[in-house]
Amino acid sequence: MTATAQLETPRLILRRWRSSDREPYAAMNADPEVMRYFPAVLDRERSDLSAERIDAGFDLHGHGRWAMERRDTGEFIGFTGVGPMPEGVPGSDGMEIGWRVARAHWRQGFALEAATAALDAAFAPDAAPALQEVNSITAVINEPSRGVMRRLGMRHVDDFAHPVVPEGSPIRAHVRYVLTRDEWMRSRPTS
């Protein structure tokens, strides 16, 4: 499978991961505010393993989560893209769009801009493989990510208890949003 190596938006370059991304990625994953809706922050070793796994997704699945770089500064600020859904959740046989952005770059529209480009690539007729549907999941209380999902045109379809989050945790309750290729194509401007 061949994945698109790089995408560009007005403010971002979405590209394959580099070794120089590991340090800022580890800092982002160690930030308790960035990781608020995840079970735990990641230490450097787990962060590096995460970066390796994410980048390998391009070769394994034909889709992946690109490193997100600001065009104006060249700075790594997070990631976005499509990868397999976690096991044991509704839609686990499908693909999920996800994003994570370093706190200094929040509330600037980068997640939406990057996710829009990622969905354009995932739903493109020449995508390998061409996706017909994309999911996105997050904690019920993660309103910032839910807002991005809604702005992308995704529909809320399920509520569930995430199987890897401990009972009693405020982030155990999760939601799943879905977007089909047809819905996405109808929402895109025509040239």
N, CA, C and O of each residue as an XYZ file, in Angstrom:
764
protein
N       0.831     -1.179      0.000
C       0.000      0.000      0.000
C       0.877      1.246      0.000
O       1.911      1.294      0.667
N       0.459      2.225     -0.739
C       1.210      3.465     -0.813
C       0.389      4.592     -0.234
O      -0.748      4.817     -0.647
N       0.948      5.287      0.703
C       0.266      6.429      1.322
C       0.844      7.720      0.761
O       1.994      7.764      0.324
N       0.035      8.761      0.781
C       0.513     10.076      0.404
C       1.598     10.484      1.393
O       1.384     10.454      2.605
N       2.757     10.862      0.875
C       3.893     11.169      1.748
C       3.755     12.512      2.442
O       4.261     12.696      3.549
N       3.066     13.462      1.793
C       2.991     14.797      2.377
C       1.752     15.517      1.861
O       1.358     15.362      0.705
N       1.150     16.303      2.739
C       0.040     17.172      2.380
C       0.401     18.578      2.818
O       1.161     18.762      3.769
N      -0.144     19.574      2.127
C       0.090     20.954      2.528
C      -1.235     21.682      2.610
O      -2.128     21.474      1.789
N      -1.351     22.533      3.604
C      -2.509     23.405      3.789
C      -1.964     24.832      3.807
O      -0.750     25.022      3.735
N      -2.829     25.829      3.900
C      -2.295     27.197      3.931
C      -1.265     27.440      5.034
O      -0.320     28.203      4.830
N      -1.428     26.803      6.206
C      -0.527     27.074      7.328
C       0.313     25.890      7.763
O       1.191     26.045      8.611
N       0.066     24.698      7.201
C       0.689     23.489      7.720
C       1.297     22.621      6.627
O       0.868     22.647      5.473
N       2.296     21.861      7.016
C       2.806     20.753      6.220
C       2.538     19.499      7.032
O       2.964     19.397      8.182
N       1.839     18.552      6.441
C       1.588     17.252      7.067
C       2.500     16.269      6.359
O       2.394     16.077      5.147
N       3.399     15.643      7.115
C       4.455     14.842      6.508
C       4.767     13.621      7.346
O       4.305     13.490      8.480
N       5.561     12.724      6.771
C       6.035     11.570      7.530
C       6.924     12.070      8.680
O       7.470     13.172      8.644
N       7.039     11.225      9.681
C       7.766     11.597     10.893
C       9.273     11.580     10.680
O       9.797     10.806      9.880
N       9.963     12.460     11.422
C      11.428     12.545     11.421
C      11.934     12.294     12.838
O      11.192     12.442     13.809
N      13.198     11.913     12.941
C      13.759     11.702     14.279
C      13.739     12.998     15.091
O      13.639     12.954     16.317
N      13.832     14.141     14.427
C      13.806     15.429     15.139
C      12.434     15.739     15.743
O      12.319     16.652     16.560
N      11.392     14.995     15.354
C      10.054     15.199     15.923
C       9.922     14.579     17.313
O       9.026     14.940     18.076
N      10.801     13.662     17.633
C      10.623     12.900     18.875
C      10.680     13.750     20.131
O       9.887     13.547     21.050
N      11.595     14.688     20.184
C      11.703     15.516     21.398
C      10.455     16.380     21.609
O       9.890     16.358     22.702
N      10.001     17.145     20.593
C       8.781     17.930     20.828
C       7.544     17.052     21.016
O       6.617     17.437     21.728
N       7.523     15.882     20.386
C       6.401     14.962     20.582
C       6.383     14.456     22.025
O       5.321     14.367     22.642
N       7.552     14.126     22.558
C       7.635     13.665     23.953
C       7.213     14.779     24.911
O       6.528     14.514     25.899
N       7.612     16.013     24.632
C       7.206     17.136     25.495
C       5.689     17.299     25.461
O       5.067     17.539     26.495
N       5.095     17.170     24.282
C       3.642     17.276     24.166
C       2.958     16.157     24.945
O       1.976     16.399     25.647
N       3.476     14.926     24.824
C       2.873     13.781     25.500
C       3.095     13.785     27.011
O       2.405     13.072     27.739
N       4.037     14.570     27.478
C       4.291     14.691     28.920
C       3.485     15.835     29.547
O       3.485     15.995     30.767
N       2.807     16.622     28.724
C       2.032     17.760     29.208
C       0.673     17.270     29.729
O      -0.135     16.772     28.946
N       0.410     17.402     31.033
C      -0.855     16.911     31.584
C      -2.092     17.561     30.965
O      -3.150     16.935     30.912
N      -1.979     18.802     30.498
C      -3.126     19.454     29.858
C      -3.412     18.839     28.491
O      -4.573     18.606     28.155
N      -2.379     18.575     27.701
C      -2.560     17.939     26.396
C      -3.150     16.539     26.573
O      -3.993     16.111     25.784
N      -2.705     15.833     27.608
C      -3.110     14.441     27.814
C      -4.298     14.312     28.771
O      -4.579     13.217     29.258
N      -4.980     15.390     29.038
C      -6.100     15.412     29.986
C      -7.155     14.349     29.687
O      -7.724     13.776     30.616
N      -7.424     14.076     28.416
C      -8.495     13.142     28.042
C      -7.954     11.763     27.675
O      -8.639     10.977     27.020
N      -6.728     11.472     28.095
C      -6.101     10.161     27.913
C      -5.826      9.572     29.294
O      -5.770     10.304     30.282
N      -5.654      8.247     29.364
C      -5.452      7.627     30.682
C      -4.231      8.125     31.445
O      -4.245      8.157     32.676
N      -3.160      8.519     30.721
C      -1.938      8.962     31.409
C      -1.054      9.731     30.442
O      -1.187      9.611     29.224
N      -0.144     10.528     31.009
C       0.898     11.132     30.181
C       1.854     10.015     29.757
O       1.831      8.923     30.324
N       2.686     10.293     28.764
C       3.652      9.301     28.292
C       5.061      9.733     28.653
O       5.420     10.900     28.491
N       5.868      8.787     29.148
C       7.278      9.088     29.359
C       7.977      9.040     27.998
O       7.356      8.688     26.995
N       9.242      9.388     27.960
C       9.961      9.492     26.678
C       9.982      8.160     25.930
O       9.781      8.126     24.716
N      10.221      7.079     26.640
C      10.285      5.773     25.963
C       8.950      5.426     25.305
O       8.919      5.007     24.148
N       7.860      5.596     26.028
C       6.535      5.281     25.468
C       6.171      6.259     24.360
O       5.504      5.877     23.398
N       6.591      7.498     24.473
C       6.342      8.481     23.433
C       7.085      8.108     22.150
O       6.517      8.177     21.061
N       8.359      7.711     22.279
C       9.132      7.300     21.103
C       8.510      6.075     20.435
O       8.433      6.006     19.208
N       8.066      5.111     21.237
C       7.388      3.929     20.674
C       6.105      4.325     19.961
O       5.775      3.766     18.915
N       5.388      5.277     20.516
C       4.170      5.773     19.886
C       4.490      6.394     18.525
O       3.792      6.122     17.549
N       5.521      7.213     18.445
C       5.911      7.845     17.175
C       6.275      6.794     16.135
O       5.898      6.916     14.970
N       7.005      5.764     16.549
C       7.376      4.680     15.624
C       6.133      3.956     15.115
O       6.010      3.691     13.919
N       5.219      3.637     16.019
C       3.995      2.922     15.653
C       3.132      3.769     14.719
O       2.592      3.265     13.734
N       3.009      5.053     15.035
C       2.201      5.938     14.199
C       2.780      6.013     12.789
O       2.040      5.875     11.815
N       4.080      6.228     12.664
C       4.682      6.353     11.343
C       4.612      5.039     10.567
O       4.440      5.053      9.349
N       4.743      3.908     11.256
C       4.664      2.604     10.584
C       3.277      2.357      9.996
O       3.127      1.554      9.075
N       2.255      3.048     10.526
C       0.900      2.877     10.025
C       0.766      3.187      8.547
O      -0.065      2.584      7.866
N       1.559      4.107      8.037
C       1.499      4.433      6.616
C       1.798      3.200      5.774
O       1.091      2.911      4.809
N       2.850      2.478      6.147
C       3.251      1.309      5.370
C       2.338      0.107      5.618
O       2.109     -0.701      4.718
N       1.820     -0.004      6.836
C       0.965     -1.145      7.176
C      -0.455     -1.018      6.637
O      -1.047     -2.011      6.212
N      -1.001      0.183      6.650
C      -2.423      0.360      6.348
C      -2.714      1.222      5.121
O      -3.859      1.296      4.676
N      -1.694      1.869      4.575
C      -1.916      2.748      3.445
C      -2.400      4.128      3.849
O      -2.529      5.020      3.010
N      -2.665      4.301      5.117
C      -3.053      5.592      5.697
C      -2.261      5.744      6.979
O      -1.741      4.765      7.513
N      -2.167      6.965      7.472
C      -1.440      7.163      8.715
C      -1.707      8.531      9.301
O      -2.501      9.319      8.787
N      -1.017      8.781     10.388
C      -1.129     10.075     11.066
C       0.165     10.836     10.818
O       1.237     10.449     11.282
N       0.035     11.923     10.075
C       1.190     12.735      9.691
C       1.654     13.599     10.858
O       0.857     14.021     11.697
N       2.949     13.851     10.891
C       3.495     14.887     11.765
C       3.002     16.220     11.207
O       2.970     16.423      9.993
N       2.621     17.121     12.101
C       2.065     18.420     11.728
C       3.149     19.478     11.965
O       3.637     19.646     13.082
N       3.509     20.179     10.903
C       4.562     21.196     10.970
C       4.003     22.539     10.515
O       3.305     22.626      9.505
N       4.316     23.572     11.268
C       3.911     24.926     10.844
C       4.770     25.367      9.664
O       5.994     25.247      9.694
N       4.120     25.874      8.635
C       4.855     26.334      7.451
C       5.704     27.556      7.771
O       6.800     27.703      7.230
N       5.214     28.437      8.642
C       5.928     29.691      8.900
C       7.168     29.515      9.766
O       8.115     30.292      9.647
N       7.179     28.502     10.641
C       8.312     28.333     11.556
C       9.053     27.013     11.387
O      10.176     26.869     11.869
N       8.428     26.033     10.697
C       9.028     24.707     10.582
C       8.905     23.890     11.851
O       9.500     22.818     11.964
N       8.136     24.390     12.809
C       8.007     23.759     14.123
C       7.031     22.580     14.093
O       5.949     22.687     13.516
N       7.408     21.453     14.714
C       6.511     20.321     14.927
C       5.487     20.742     15.980
O       5.860     21.188     17.065
N       4.175     20.601     15.660
C       3.164     21.024     16.631
C       2.146     19.931     16.957
O       1.212     20.173     17.722
N       2.310     18.734     16.388
C       1.370     17.665     16.700
C       1.240     16.689     15.555
O       2.149     16.539     14.739
N       0.090     16.023     15.502
C      -0.160     15.084     14.415
C      -1.642     15.045     14.090
O      -2.482     15.463     14.887
N      -1.941     14.543     12.919
C      -3.314     14.242     12.513
C      -3.272     13.224     11.391
O      -2.268     13.076     10.695
N      -4.381     12.527     11.235
C      -4.494     11.560     10.151
C      -5.373     10.406     10.546
O      -6.080     10.448     11.553
N      -5.313      9.362      9.723
C      -6.212      8.226      9.850
C      -5.421      6.962     10.176
O      -4.392      6.680      9.562
N      -5.918      6.212     11.149
C      -5.321      4.927     11.522
C      -6.407      3.997     12.030
O      -7.564      4.402     12.147
N      -6.047      2.748     12.334
C      -7.045      1.783     12.788
C      -7.689      2.190     14.114
O      -7.038      2.748     14.997
N      -8.975      1.896     14.225
C      -9.688      2.103     15.491
C      -9.119      1.162     16.549
O      -8.629      0.084     16.214
N      -9.176      1.557     17.822
C      -8.730      0.652     18.891
C      -9.633     -0.589     18.964
O     -10.805     -0.540     18.593
N      -9.080     -1.664     19.435
C      -9.861     -2.895     19.613
C     -10.839     -2.727     20.765
O     -10.577     -1.995     21.720
N     -11.961     -3.411     20.662
C     -12.922     -3.466     21.758
C     -13.867     -2.296     21.872
O     -14.596     -2.186     22.858
N     -13.873     -1.400     20.866
C     -14.787     -0.257     20.888
C     -15.717     -0.363     19.689
O     -15.388     -1.048     18.720
N     -16.883      0.305     19.729
C     -17.742      0.294     18.542
C     -16.977      0.804     17.323
O     -16.256      1.798     17.410
N     -17.135      0.129     16.197
C     -16.428      0.519     14.981
C     -14.993      0.043     14.926
O     -14.214      0.523     14.103
N     -14.626     -0.907     15.799
C     -13.228     -1.328     15.910
C     -12.660     -1.951     14.638
O     -11.443     -2.091     14.516
N     -13.509     -2.322     13.698
C     -12.995     -2.880     12.446
C     -12.711     -1.788     11.413
O     -12.300     -2.090     10.293
N     -12.925     -0.532     11.778
C     -12.770      0.571     10.837
C     -11.545      1.420     11.096
O     -10.643      1.046     11.845
N     -11.542      2.570     10.458
C     -10.443      3.524     10.575
C     -10.936      4.758     11.330
O     -12.116      5.107     11.297
N      -9.990      5.401     12.007
C     -10.306      6.552     12.858
C      -9.430      7.733     12.472
O      -8.231      7.579     12.239
N     -10.038      8.916     12.406
C      -9.246     10.133     12.280
C      -8.991     10.668     13.684
O      -9.884     10.699     14.531
N      -7.756     11.087     13.906
C      -7.396     11.624     15.213
C      -6.388     12.745     15.062
O      -5.805     12.935     13.995
N      -6.191     13.480     16.139
C      -5.262     14.608     16.144
C      -4.800     14.840     17.566
O      -5.473     14.465     18.526
N      -3.667     15.452     17.682
C      -3.153     15.927     18.968
C      -2.285     17.137     18.659
O      -1.428     17.088     17.776
N      -2.509     18.214     19.383
C      -1.813     19.471     19.113
C      -1.168     19.975     20.402
O      -1.792     19.950     21.463
N       0.069     20.428     20.309
C       0.774     20.991     21.461
C       0.017     22.217     21.983
O      -0.524     23.006     21.209
N      -0.007     22.354     23.281
C      -0.823     23.379     23.940
C      -0.570     24.804     23.432
O      -1.510     25.593     23.332
N       0.661     25.139     23.117
C       0.969     26.493     22.630
C       0.268     26.814     21.310
O       0.230     27.970     20.890
N      -0.281     25.796     20.663
C      -0.905     25.975     19.348
C      -2.406     25.702     19.371
O      -3.029     25.585     18.316
N      -2.986     25.602     20.551
C      -4.431     25.400     20.682
C      -5.187     26.662     20.259
O      -4.639     27.763     20.212
N      -6.459     26.451     19.957
C      -7.423     27.520     19.654
C      -6.998     28.406     18.480
O      -7.314     29.595     18.428
N      -6.276     27.795     17.545
C      -5.869     28.521     16.339
C      -6.391     27.841     15.082
O      -6.080     28.270     13.971
N      -7.186     26.779     15.246
C      -7.780     26.098     14.106
C      -6.875     25.090     13.416
O      -7.212     24.600     12.338
N      -5.740     24.772     14.012
C      -4.814     23.837     13.357
C      -5.388     22.419     13.260
O      -5.219     21.762     12.232
N      -6.059     21.938     14.306
C      -6.619     20.575     14.250
C      -7.639     20.461     13.125
O      -7.616     19.495     12.363
N      -8.526     21.432     13.016
C      -9.543     21.403     11.958
C      -8.905     21.505     10.579
O      -9.285     20.767      9.670
N      -7.950     22.398     10.408
C      -7.282     22.571      9.112
C      -6.573     21.285      8.693
O      -6.680     20.850      7.546
N      -5.853     20.687      9.630
C      -5.111     19.461      9.324
C      -6.058     18.284      9.084
O      -5.857     17.508      8.150
N      -7.086     18.149      9.923
C      -8.026     17.032      9.757
C      -8.785     17.138      8.441
O      -9.087     16.120      7.818
N      -9.095     18.346      8.016
C      -9.765     18.536      6.726
C      -8.894     18.010      5.589
O      -9.384     17.309      4.704
N      -7.612     18.346      5.610
C      -6.687     17.853      4.582
C      -6.545     16.335      4.660
O      -6.483     15.661      3.631
N      -6.494     15.795      5.881
C      -6.370     14.345      6.049
C      -7.595     13.613      5.508
O      -7.467     12.556      4.891
N      -8.789     14.177      5.741
C     -10.001     13.550      5.212
C     -10.066     13.663      3.697
O     -10.497     12.723      3.029
N      -9.644     14.795      3.143
C      -9.579     14.906      1.685
C      -8.711     13.789      1.112
O      -9.071     13.185      0.101
N      -7.576     13.510      1.744
C      -6.674     12.450      1.272
C      -7.278     11.065      1.477
O      -7.182     10.210      0.596
N      -7.901     10.838      2.635
C      -8.465      9.515      2.943
C      -9.624      9.158      2.026
O      -9.799      7.994      1.665
N     -10.422     10.162      1.647
C     -11.600      9.914      0.822
C     -11.349     10.146     -0.669
O     -12.269      9.993     -1.473
N     -10.144     10.506     -1.049
C      -9.844     10.752     -2.464
C     -10.075      9.482     -3.279
O      -9.791      8.382     -2.805
N     -10.589      9.627     -4.503
C     -10.849      8.444     -5.337
C      -9.602      7.601     -5.592
O      -9.706      6.390     -5.785
N      -8.417      8.233     -5.597
C      -7.185      7.485     -5.855
C      -6.468      7.071     -4.568
O      -5.329      6.607     -4.626
N      -7.113      7.230     -3.411
C      -6.502      6.819     -2.141
C      -6.303      5.310     -2.152
O      -7.106      4.568     -2.717
N      -5.235      4.873     -1.528
C      -4.950      3.436     -1.469
C      -4.783      3.029     -0.011
O      -3.760      3.345      0.597
N      -5.749      2.346      0.557
C      -7.066      2.024     -0.002
C      -8.026      3.212      0.150
O      -7.873      4.043      1.046
N      -9.004      3.270     -0.735
C     -10.022      4.319     -0.652
C     -10.963      3.982      0.494
O     -11.513      2.882      0.539
N     -11.153      4.900      1.405
C     -12.017      4.662      2.554
C     -13.441      5.090      2.233
O     -13.660      6.054      1.500
N     -14.399      4.372      2.783
C     -15.808      4.712      2.614
C     -16.382      5.359      3.864
O     -17.426      6.008      3.810
N     -15.691      5.180      5.003
C     -16.180      5.709      6.274
C     -15.006      5.919      7.210
O     -14.038      5.159      7.189
N     -15.097      6.958      8.035
C     -14.080      7.243      9.041
C     -14.792      7.513     10.361
O     -15.823      8.184     10.398
N     -14.231      6.984     11.437
C     -14.725      7.184     12.797
C     -13.832      8.186     13.519
O     -12.739      8.512     13.057
N     -14.314      8.664     14.654
C     -13.487      9.412     15.587
C     -14.079      9.198     16.974
O     -15.294      9.281     17.154
N     -13.227      8.923     17.949
C     -13.702      8.711     19.319
C     -12.952      9.627     20.280
O     -11.809     10.020     20.048
N     -13.646      9.947     21.367
C     -13.013     10.731     22.429
C     -13.865     10.598     23.690
O     -14.973     10.062     23.660
N     -13.327     11.092     24.780
C     -14.080     11.134     26.031
C     -15.273     12.077     25.865
O     -15.177     13.101     25.188
N     -16.391     11.720     26.487
C     -17.598     12.554     26.436
C     -17.271     13.992     26.837
O     -17.803     14.935     26.253
N     -16.407     14.159     27.822
C     -16.114     15.495     28.347
C     -15.096     16.282     27.516
O     -14.791     17.429     27.843
N     -14.573     15.683     26.456
C     -13.576     16.362     25.627
C     -14.281     17.231     24.580
O     -14.316     16.893     23.397
N     -14.831     18.336     25.029
C     -15.589     19.216     24.141
C     -14.739     19.828     23.023
O     -15.250     19.992     21.915
N     -13.470     20.173     23.257
C     -12.692     20.709     22.125
C     -12.615     19.732     20.937
O     -12.821     20.139     19.794
N     -12.322     18.458     21.199
C     -12.261     17.494     20.092
C     -13.637     17.209     19.510
O     -13.777     17.043     18.299
N     -14.642     17.151     20.357
C     -15.999     16.950     19.835
C     -16.398     18.113     18.921
O     -17.093     17.912     17.925
N     -15.961     19.320     19.260
C     -16.247     20.472     18.413
C     -15.598     20.341     17.038
O     -16.206     20.681     16.024
N     -14.360     19.846     17.009
C     -13.698     19.617     15.720
C     -14.474     18.567     14.930
O     -14.690     18.730     13.729
N     -14.892     17.497     15.591
C     -15.654     16.448     14.907
C     -16.923     17.017     14.277
O     -17.241     16.722     13.125
N     -17.635     17.826     15.033
C     -18.864     18.427     14.488
C     -18.560     19.363     13.324
O     -19.277     19.355     12.324
N     -17.494     20.178     13.442
C     -17.148     21.097     12.351
C     -16.706     20.345     11.097
O     -16.817     20.868      9.989
N     -16.210     19.127     11.267
C     -15.861     18.290     10.112
C     -17.106     17.679      9.468
O     -17.023     17.108      8.380
N     -18.264     17.797     10.135
C     -19.497     17.224      9.601
C     -19.763     15.812     10.087
O     -20.633     15.124      9.552
N     -19.018     15.368     11.105
C     -19.204     14.016     11.636
C     -20.480     13.946     12.470
O     -20.900     14.938     13.066
N     -21.090     12.762     12.503
C     -22.325     12.517     13.248
C     -22.032     11.686     14.495
O     -21.289     10.706     14.432
N     -22.611     12.075     15.621
C     -22.511     11.314     16.871
C     -23.395     10.075     16.739
O     -24.603     10.187     16.533
N     -22.781      8.885     16.859
C     -23.550      7.643     16.656
C     -23.555      6.705     17.858
O     -24.470      5.890     17.976
N     -22.577      6.784     18.753
C     -22.495      5.838     19.873
C     -21.954      6.506     21.123
O     -21.169      7.452     21.053
N     -22.387      5.997     22.272
C     -21.790      6.281     23.578
C     -21.353      4.941     24.132
O     -22.087      3.959     24.015
N     -20.174      4.875     24.734
C     -19.686      3.600     25.250
C     -18.661      3.836     26.355
O     -18.116      4.931     26.491
N     -18.414      2.806     27.130
C     -17.368      2.842     28.154
C     -16.092      2.299     27.516
O     -16.050      1.151     27.074
N     -15.051      3.132     27.473
C     -13.806      2.694     26.830
C     -13.185      1.564     27.646
O     -12.965      1.719     28.847
N     -12.897      0.416     27.001
C     -12.440     -0.757     27.745
C     -11.068     -0.637     28.399
O     -10.769     -1.401     29.316
N     -10.220      0.299     27.960
C      -8.901      0.407     28.595
C      -8.838      1.506     29.646
O      -7.805      1.695     30.287
N      -9.933      2.229     29.824
C      -9.976      3.280     30.836
C     -10.632      2.697     32.095
O     -11.710      2.109     32.007
N      -9.998      2.852     33.260
C     -10.526      2.252     34.488
C     -11.924      2.755     34.856
O     -12.267      3.911     34.606
N     -12.718      1.874     35.448
C     -14.036      2.262     35.961
C     -13.852      3.388     36.965
O     -12.888      3.407     37.729
N     -14.784      4.318     36.952
C     -14.721      5.457     37.863
C     -13.957      6.645     37.311
O     -14.049      7.745     37.857
N     -13.197      6.443     36.228
C     -12.451      7.553     35.638
C     -13.415      8.487     34.916
O     -14.351      8.018     34.267
N     -13.206      9.803     35.017
C     -14.082     10.744     34.322
C     -13.956     10.668     32.798
O     -14.782     11.237     32.084
N     -12.933      9.972     32.291
C     -12.791      9.849     30.834
C     -13.184      8.467     30.314
O     -12.968      8.167     29.140
N     -13.758      7.625     31.173
C     -14.193      6.290     30.705
C     -15.349      6.397     29.713
O     -15.383      5.669     28.721
N     -16.291      7.295     29.971
C     -17.426      7.488     29.057
C     -16.922      8.137     27.777
O     -16.352      9.228     27.801
N     -17.142      7.450     26.655
C     -16.661      7.900     25.352
C     -17.814      8.049     24.364
O     -18.909      7.527     24.570
N     -17.536      8.769     23.302
C     -18.470      8.926     22.190
C     -17.754      8.538     20.905
O     -16.531      8.620     20.793
N     -18.571      8.109     19.931
C     -18.042      7.826     18.593
C     -18.819      8.663     17.592
O     -20.048      8.722     17.614
N     -18.066      9.307     16.717
C     -18.625     10.057     15.604
C     -18.221      9.346     14.309
O     -17.179      8.693     14.254
N     -19.047      9.476     13.275
C     -18.801      8.816     11.994
C     -19.025      9.812     10.859
O     -19.863     10.709     10.953
N     -18.263      9.636      9.795
C     -18.420     10.417      8.570
C     -18.201      9.474      7.393
O     -17.197      8.763      7.341
N     -19.138      9.469      6.448
C     -18.959      8.641      5.256
C     -18.306      9.461      4.139
O     -18.318     10.692      4.149
N     -17.747      8.740      3.194
C     -17.144      9.397      2.034
C     -18.190     10.235      1.307
O     -17.904     11.369      0.920
N     -19.397      9.701      1.113
C     -20.450     10.446      0.410
C     -20.799     11.736      1.148
O     -20.969     12.783      0.523
N     -20.906     11.664      2.479
C     -21.201     12.873      3.262
C     -20.089     13.909      3.088
O     -20.360     15.097      2.916
N     -18.844     13.450      3.133
C     -17.708     14.354      2.995
C     -17.699     14.994      1.608
O     -17.520     16.206      1.483
N     -17.891     14.186      0.573
C     -17.834     14.710     -0.791
C     -18.963     15.726     -1.027
O     -18.764     16.715     -1.733
N     -20.124     15.492     -0.451
C     -21.241     16.445     -0.607
C     -20.942     17.767      0.100
O     -21.444     18.814     -0.311
N     -20.125     17.729      1.163
C     -19.853     18.947      1.931
C     -18.712     19.780      1.351
O     -18.523     20.930      1.747
N     -17.953     19.212      0.420
C     -16.774     19.906     -0.111
C     -17.171     20.882     -1.204
O     -18.092     20.610     -1.974
N     -16.484     22.017     -1.280
C     -16.793     22.978     -2.357
C     -16.473     22.360     -3.715
O     -15.511     21.604     -3.850
N     -17.269     22.679     -4.698
C     -16.992     22.209     -6.057
C     -16.244     23.294     -6.808
O     -16.465     24.487     -6.596
N     -15.339     22.852     -7.706
C     -14.560     23.846     -8.444
C     -15.207     24.186     -9.756
O     -14.683     25.008    -10.507
